[in-house]
Amino acid sequence: MMNSKSGEGKKVCVTGASGYIASWIVKLLLDRGYTVNATVRSLNDPKKVDHLIALDGAKDRLNLFEANLLEEGSFDAAIHGCDGVFHTASPVKLDVPNPQAELIDPAVNGTLNVLETCVRIPSIKRVVLTSSMAAVLLTGRPLTPETVVDETWFSVPEVCEKLQMKWYLLSKTLAEEAAWNFAKEYGLDMVSINPAVVIGPLLQPTVNASSFAVLSLVNGSETYQNVTFGWVHVKDVAEAHVLAFEIPSANGRYLLNESVNHVSEVVEILKELYPNLKLPTKPADDKPFDPTYKVCKEKVESLGIKYTPLKTGLKDTVECLIEKFISV
């Protein structure tokens, strides 16, 4: 893990700072000596701010701002005078009555709103965008054990629309596409980080969607999801964001994906780690298992990332869930 003070004298903005990945980015930035302007939806919500205020270095170098993705100019104050921006703010909701208003507009228009501010503020040297493997994998091409997914893969909106969880997948795909088009048009130096399902300890006091994927396996459920996911540790994801900002040659997209495993394999690892836990014994349906696939690692490794193994990530997640959320 990085611990040098490379951020001394530099100021950066993190949008959506109370979120799972964003909280870890704020923590790493403070550890490295940066001053951090962090945006949250509400300064009056202790669930959004208390865990950030408690971080080492926060007292002297963390400034909190209220901002709304759909309000033009809402991020101006937070971004003013910064050297860079980490744009992580985007809704993560899997079941929404009004996907356009609740997911797609905040993801796409919110991203453009932040980028427009970055273009207007001359001190900004680089923007690091938090995207997702959701914006990579859904090309319509089959995924097989021989497939190697790399940074040139872009999800196709029409393919996203046909799938379960489609609106979240679509929101991430459209937001990243809009961001690259904007960055190209305005000459903005932007890098994107595209993580798979993110696991590891939680700093925030609420269970986020990806941690819930693990919680749902250890809370007494009879069945597990019949799906294959890529998995990656939250500390590796946060570190990749910071390195993508700090390394001048960083460019384009970085796919963050330590391993690809069917949920049945994850259950087996959990059985080995926690033989006394009541774990699910069968898939939720009798469809054939999704195949695994490979994700190219060379580009991420060029940043200096050494991936945390899946087993460690699962252990870190469950230990944190037991400490904060569940009784076993």
C-alpha positions in Angstrom: 0.0 0.0 0.0 1.2 3.5 -0.8 2.3 5.7 2.1 4.5 8.4 0.6 3.6 12.0 1.1 3.3 12.7 -2.6 0.3 14.9 -2.2 1.7 17.6 0.1 0.8 21.0 -1.1 -1.8 19.7 -3.6 -5.5 20.0 -3.4 -8.0 17.6 -5.1 -11.7 17.2 -5.2 -13.5 13.9 -4.7 -17.2 13.9 -5.7 -19.7 11.6 -4.0 -17.1 11.2 -1.2 -19.4 9.3 1.2 -19.6 6.3 -1.1 -17.8 3.0 -0.6 -14.9 3.5 -3.2 -14.8 7.2 -2.7 -14.4 7.0 1.1 -11.3 4.8 0.5 -10.0 7.3 -2.1 -10.4 10.1 0.4 -8.5 8.1 3.1 -5.6 7.3 0.8 -5.4 10.9 -0.4 -5.3 12.2 3.2 -2.6 9.5 4.0 -0.5 10.9 1.2 -0.7 14.5 2.4 -3.3 15.9 0.0 -5.9 18.5 1.0 -9.2 17.1 -0.1 -12.4 18.9 -1.0 -15.1 16.3 -0.7 -18.6 16.6 -2.0 -21.6 14.9 -0.4 -25.4 15.2 -1.1 -26.1 16.5 2.4 -23.8 17.9 5.1 -26.5 17.3 7.7 -26.5 13.5 7.2 -24.2 11.9 9.8 -24.2 8.7 7.7 -22.5 10.6 4.9 -20.0 12.7 6.8 -19.1 11.2 10.2 -16.8 8.5 8.8 -15.0 11.0 6.6 -14.5 13.5 9.5 -13.0 10.6 11.5 -10.2 9.8 9.0 -6.6 10.6 9.9 -5.7 14.0 8.6 -9.3 15.1 8.1 -9.2 17.7 10.8 -6.6 19.8 9.0 -7.0 18.8 5.3 -10.6 17.7 4.6 -13.1 20.3 3.5 -16.7 19.1 3.0 -19.0 20.6 0.4 -22.7 20.0 -0.5 -23.3 19.3 -4.2 -26.1 17.9 -6.4 -25.3 16.0 -9.6 -28.3 17.6 -11.4 -27.6 21.2 -10.4 -25.5 23.0 -12.9 -22.5 24.7 -11.3 -23.1 22.8 -8.1 -19.5 21.5 -8.0 -17.8 24.9 -8.7 -16.9 25.8 -5.2 -15.5 22.3 -4.4 -13.4 22.1 -7.6 -12.2 25.7 -7.5 -8.4 25.8 -6.9 -7.9 22.1 -7.2 -5.2 20.3 -9.1 -7.4 17.3 -10.0 -10.8 15.8 -9.6 -11.9 12.2 -8.8 -15.4 11.9 -10.1 -17.0 9.0 -8.3 -20.5 10.3 -7.7 -23.1 8.2 -9.5 -26.2 6.5 -8.2 -25.9 2.7 -7.6 -29.5 1.4 -7.5 -30.5 -1.9 -9.0 -34.3 -1.6 -8.6 -35.8 1.7 -9.6 -39.3 2.8 -10.6 -38.1 5.6 -12.8 -34.7 4.7 -14.2 -34.3 7.8 -16.4 -34.8 10.2 -13.5 -33.1 8.1 -10.8 -30.2 6.6 -12.6 -29.5 7.7 -16.1 -29.9 11.5 -15.8 -27.8 11.8 -12.6 -25.1 9.5 -14.0 -24.9 11.1 -17.5 -25.8 14.7 -16.8 -24.1 14.7 -13.4 -20.8 13.6 -15.1 -21.1 16.2 -17.8 -21.9 18.8 -15.1 -18.7 18.0 -13.2 -16.6 17.8 -16.4 -17.9 21.2 -17.6 -16.7 22.7 -14.3 -13.3 21.1 -14.7 -12.9 22.6 -18.2 -13.6 26.1 -16.8 -11.2 25.8 -13.9 -7.6 26.2 -15.2 -5.8 24.7 -12.3 -7.3 21.2 -13.1 -4.6 19.0 -14.5 -6.4 15.7 -14.7 -9.8 14.1 -14.0 -10.1 10.5 -12.8 -13.5 9.0 -13.6 -14.9 6.1 -11.6 -16.6 3.9 -14.2 -17.4 0.2 -14.1 -16.8 -3.1 -15.8 -20.5 -2.7 -16.6 -19.3 -0.2 -19.3 -16.9 -2.8 -20.7 -18.4 -6.3 -20.8 -21.7 -5.9 -22.5 -20.7 -5.9 -26.2 -22.9 -8.7 -27.4 -19.8 -10.8 -27.9 -19.9 -14.1 -26.0 -17.7 -14.4 -22.9 -15.9 -17.8 -22.7 -13.0 -19.1 -20.6 -10.8 -18.3 -23.7 -12.0 -14.7 -24.0 -9.6 -11.9 -22.9 -11.4 -8.7 -22.2 -9.3 -5.5 -22.5 -9.6 -1.7 -22.5 -10.8 -1.6 -26.1 -14.2 -3.2 -25.1 -17.1 -0.8 -24.7 -20.5 -1.9 -23.7 -23.3 -1.4 -26.2 -26.4 0.4 -24.8 -28.8 -1.8 -26.8 -27.2 -4.9 -25.2 -27.5 -3.4 -21.7 -31.2 -2.7 -22.2 -31.9 -6.4 -22.7 -30.4 -7.5 -19.3 -31.4 -7.8 -15.7 -30.0 -4.8 -13.7 -30.1 -3.2 -17.1 -30.7 0.4 -16.0 -27.6 0.5 -13.7 -25.5 -1.1 -16.5 -26.9 1.3 -19.0 -26.3 4.4 -16.8 -22.6 3.5 -16.4 -22.2 2.8 -20.1 -23.9 6.0 -21.2 -22.0 8.1 -18.6 -18.6 6.8 -19.6 -19.4 7.2 -23.3 -20.6 10.8 -22.7 -17.4 11.5 -20.6 -15.0 10.4 -23.3 -16.8 12.3 -26.0 -16.7 15.4 -23.8 -13.0 15.0 -22.8 -12.1 14.6 -26.5 -14.1 17.6 -27.6 -12.6 19.9 -24.9 -9.1 18.4 -24.7 -9.6 17.4 -21.0 -7.0 15.0 -19.6 -9.2 12.2 -18.2 -8.5 8.7 -17.1 -11.2 6.1 -16.2 -11.1 3.3 -13.7 -13.4 0.4 -14.4 -13.7 -1.9 -11.4 -15.5 -5.2 -11.3 -17.5 -6.1 -8.1 -15.7 -4.3 -5.4 -15.2 -6.1 -2.0 -13.2 -5.4 1.1 -13.8 -3.5 4.4 -16.4 -0.7 4.5 -15.5 2.7 5.9 -19.1 4.0 5.5 -21.8 2.9 8.0 -24.2 1.5 5.4 -24.0 -1.6 3.2 -23.4 -0.7 -0.4 -24.5 -2.8 -3.4 -21.3 -4.7 -4.0 -20.8 -5.5 -0.3 -24.4 -6.7 -0.2 -23.4 -9.4 -2.8 -21.2 -10.9 -0.1 -23.6 -10.2 2.8 -26.4 -12.1 0.9 -24.1 -15.2 1.1 -23.4 -15.1 4.8 -26.8 -14.0 6.2 -28.5 -17.4 6.3 -29.7 -17.5 2.7 -30.6 -20.9 1.2 -29.5 -20.1 -2.4 -26.8 -18.1 -4.1 -27.1 -16.0 -7.3 -26.4 -18.1 -10.4 -24.0 -15.5 -11.9 -20.3 -15.0 -12.7 -18.6 -11.8 -11.6 -15.2 -10.2 -11.7 -14.0 -9.3 -8.2 -11.5 -6.7 -6.9 -10.4 -5.4 -3.5 -11.6 -1.8 -2.6 -8.1 -0.8 -1.5 -6.7 -1.8 -5.0 -9.4 0.2 -6.6 -8.7 3.3 -4.5 -5.0 3.0 -5.1 -5.5 2.7 -8.8 -7.5 6.0 -8.8 -4.7 7.8 -6.9 -1.9 6.4 -9.1 -3.9 7.2 -12.3 -3.8 10.8 -11.1 -0.2 10.9 -10.0 1.5 9.0 -12.8 1.9 11.5 -15.8 1.8 8.7 -18.4 -1.4 7.2 -17.1 -4.1 7.4 -19.9 -7.3 5.9 -21.2 -9.1 3.2 -19.2 -7.9 0.8 -16.5 -9.9 -2.4 -15.9 -9.7 -3.4 -12.2 -10.4 -7.1 -11.9 -8.4 -9.5 -9.8 -10.3 -12.6 -10.7 -13.4 -13.8 -12.4 -15.5 -16.4 -10.4 -18.9 -17.8 -10.4 -20.7 -17.2 -7.1 -20.6 -20.9 -6.4 -16.7 -20.6 -6.2 -17.1 -17.7 -3.8 -19.3 -19.8 -1.6 -16.6 -22.6 -1.6 -14.0 -20.0 -0.5 -16.3 -18.8 2.3 -16.9 -22.4 3.5 -13.1 -22.8 3.8 -12.7 -19.5 5.7 -15.9 -19.9 7.9 -16.8 -23.6 8.3 -19.3 -22.6 11.0 -21.3 -20.1 9.0 -24.6 -21.2 7.5 -23.9 -20.7 3.8 -26.2 -21.3 0.8 -26.0 -24.7 -0.8 -27.6 -24.3 -4.2 -28.0 -21.8 -7.0 -31.2 -19.7 -7.2 -32.2 -21.3 -10.5 -31.3 -24.4 -12.6 -29.9 -22.5 -15.6 -26.4 -23.5 -16.8 -23.6 -21.5 -14.9 -22.3 -18.5 -16.7 -18.7 -19.2 -18.0 -15.8 -17.4 -16.5 -13.6 -15.2 -18.7 -10.2 -13.4 -18.5 -9.5 -9.7 -18.1 -6.2 -8.2 -19.3 -4.0 -7.1 -16.4 -1.0 -5.6 -18.1 -2.2 -2.0 -18.2 -3.3 -2.0 -14.5 0.0 -3.6 -13.5 1.8 -0.8 -15.3 0.5 1.6 -12.7 2.2 -0.5 -10.0 -1.0 -2.3 -8.7 -0.4 -5.6 -7.1 -3.8 -7.2 -6.7 -5.1 -8.4 -3.3 -6.3 -12.1 -3.8 -10.0 -12.8 -3.8 -9.8 -14.9 -0.7 -8.3 -12.0 1.3 -10.9 -9.6 -0.1 -13.7 -12.0 1.0 -12.2 -12.4 4.4 -11.8 -8.6 4.8 -15.4 -8.1 3.7 -17.0 -10.7 6.0 -14.9 -9.6 9.1 -16.1 -6.0 8.5 -19.8 -7.1 8.0 -19.6 -9.2 11.2 -18.1 -6.3 13.1 -20.6 -3.7 11.8 -23.8 -5.4 10.5 -24.4 -9.0 11.3 -24.4 -11.4 14.3 -23.1 -14.9 13.7 
